[in-house]
Amino acid sequence: MMSFIPLSEKEQAQLKDNLGDLPITGPAWPRWVKLVALLVLSLVVMQAGITVQKMGLEALSNTGGLFLLIVFIGLSFITYFMQHSVTTIDEHGIRQSWFTKRQVGFHEMSFAKFVPMLASKRLIVFVKKGRPIVFQAGSQDLQVAFAKISLQFKDRQY
């Protein structure tokens, strides 16, 4: 069972030393993931255009048209934030611009796990209260920093 003990001041100082020069800032998502998101959104728009051209505007008034509109709005929302999201590690902790608040101070962290997935490299941070917070790293500098943060918790003595 995981113990929810935040980092001590000494552990925080050691972590900051291991990270090197702060702040470390970069895109939250890799460029190729952003391009794929734009491509998918473009395909939805093209499909809607083809449907309207073939069947007229009444095609959008049925259930399929409504579904397509909802998918378009959702994909537009997510794609916008993927294009503009930035992850920053500074003296205080980690934050990522997103449509919800994503930030955690080093003093709040009780565990962190680096998860290198295909589409994004993620750091899952566990805090004493609340749900885990997931941060994405779209640059090499952030990925290295995420791995260092994860190692700090792997080697930690409770």
C-alpha positions in Angstrom: 0.0 0.0 0.0 1.3 3.5 -1.0 2.1 5.8 1.8 1.0 9.4 1.3 3.9 11.3 2.9 4.8 14.5 1.0 8.4 15.3 0.2 10.5 16.7 3.0 12.3 20.0 2.5 15.5 18.1 2.1 14.0 15.8 -0.6 12.6 18.8 -2.4 16.0 20.5 -2.5 17.6 17.2 -3.7 14.9 16.9 -6.4 15.5 20.5 -7.6 19.3 19.9 -7.7 18.7 16.7 -9.8 16.5 18.6 -12.2 19.2 21.3 -12.9 18.4 24.7 -14.3 14.8 25.6 -13.7 12.3 26.5 -15.2 12.0 23.7 -17.7 9.2 24.6 -20.2 7.9 22.9 -23.3 4.9 21.8 -25.2 2.7 19.3 -23.4 2.1 17.3 -26.6 4.6 16.2 -29.3 4.3 18.0 -32.7 3.2 14.8 -34.5 0.3 14.2 -32.0 -0.9 17.8 -32.6 -0.8 17.3 -36.3 -2.8 14.0 -36.0 -5.4 15.8 -33.9 -5.7 18.6 -36.6 -6.0 15.9 -39.3 -8.8 14.1 -37.5 -10.6 17.4 -37.0 -10.2 18.2 -40.7 -11.6 14.8 -41.7 -14.7 15.4 -39.5 -15.2 18.9 -41.2 -14.7 17.4 -44.7 -17.2 14.6 -43.9 -19.7 17.1 -42.7 -19.2 19.2 -45.8 -19.6 16.2 -48.1 -22.8 15.1 -46.2 -24.3 18.6 -46.5 -23.4 18.8 -50.1 -25.1 15.4 -51.0 -28.1 15.6 -48.7 -28.6 19.2 -48.0 -28.8 20.9 -44.6 -31.7 18.7 -43.4 -29.1 15.9 -43.1 -27.7 17.7 -40.1 -31.1 17.8 -38.4 -31.3 14.0 -37.8 -29.5 12.0 -35.1 -26.4 11.3 -37.2 -26.0 15.0 -37.9 -26.4 15.9 -34.3 -23.8 13.3 -33.4 -21.4 14.7 -36.0 -21.9 18.2 -34.5 -21.2 17.0 -31.0 -18.1 15.1 -32.1 -16.9 18.2 -34.0 -17.4 20.5 -31.0 -15.6 18.0 -28.6 -12.7 17.5 -31.0 -12.3 21.2 -31.6 -12.2 21.9 -27.9 -9.6 19.2 -27.2 -7.5 20.0 -30.3 -7.4 23.7 -29.3 -6.0 22.9 -25.9 -3.6 20.3 -27.3 -2.2 22.9 -29.6 -1.7 25.5 -26.9 -0.9 23.5 -23.8 2.5 24.1 -22.1 4.1 22.2 -19.3 6.4 24.0 -16.9 8.6 22.7 -14.0 9.8 25.6 -11.8 11.0 26.2 -8.2 7.5 25.7 -6.9 6.4 22.5 -8.8 4.8 21.4 -12.0 2.0 23.1 -13.9 0.3 22.5 -17.3 -2.0 24.9 -19.1 -5.2 23.0 -19.8 -8.9 23.6 -19.6 -8.8 22.5 -16.0 -6.3 23.4 -13.3 -3.3 21.2 -13.5 -0.6 22.1 -11.0 1.1 20.6 -8.1 3.8 21.9 -5.7 6.8 19.8 -4.8 5.7 20.0 -1.2 2.4 18.3 -2.1 3.8 15.3 -4.0 3.7 12.0 -2.3 4.5 9.8 -5.3 5.2 10.2 -9.0 5.3 7.7 -11.8 6.7 8.3 -15.3 4.6 6.5 -18.0 6.2 6.6 -21.5 3.3 6.0 -23.8 3.4 6.2 -27.6 1.4 9.4 -28.0 2.7 11.2 -24.9 5.1 10.8 -22.1 3.2 11.3 -18.9 4.0 11.9 -15.3 1.3 10.8 -12.9 1.6 12.7 -9.6 -0.1 11.4 -6.5 -0.9 13.9 -3.7 -2.2 13.3 -0.2 -5.7 14.5 -0.9 -7.5 14.3 -4.2 -7.1 12.5 -7.4 -3.8 11.9 -9.2 -2.7 14.7 -11.6 -1.4 13.7 -15.0 1.1 15.9 -16.9 2.2 15.4 -20.5 5.7 16.1 -21.9 6.1 16.9 -25.6 9.8 17.8 -25.5 12.9 15.9 -24.6 13.8 18.2 -21.8 10.5 17.6 -20.1 10.7 13.9 -20.6 14.1 13.7 -19.0 12.8 15.9 -16.1 9.8 13.6 -15.6 12.1 10.6 -15.5 14.2 12.3 -12.8 11.2 13.1 -10.7 9.9 9.5 -11.0 13.4 8.2 -9.9 13.3 10.5 -6.9 10.3 8.6 -5.6 11.5 5.2 -6.7 14.6 5.5 -4.5 12.7 7.1 -1.6 12.9 5.6 1.8 9.6 5.8 3.7 
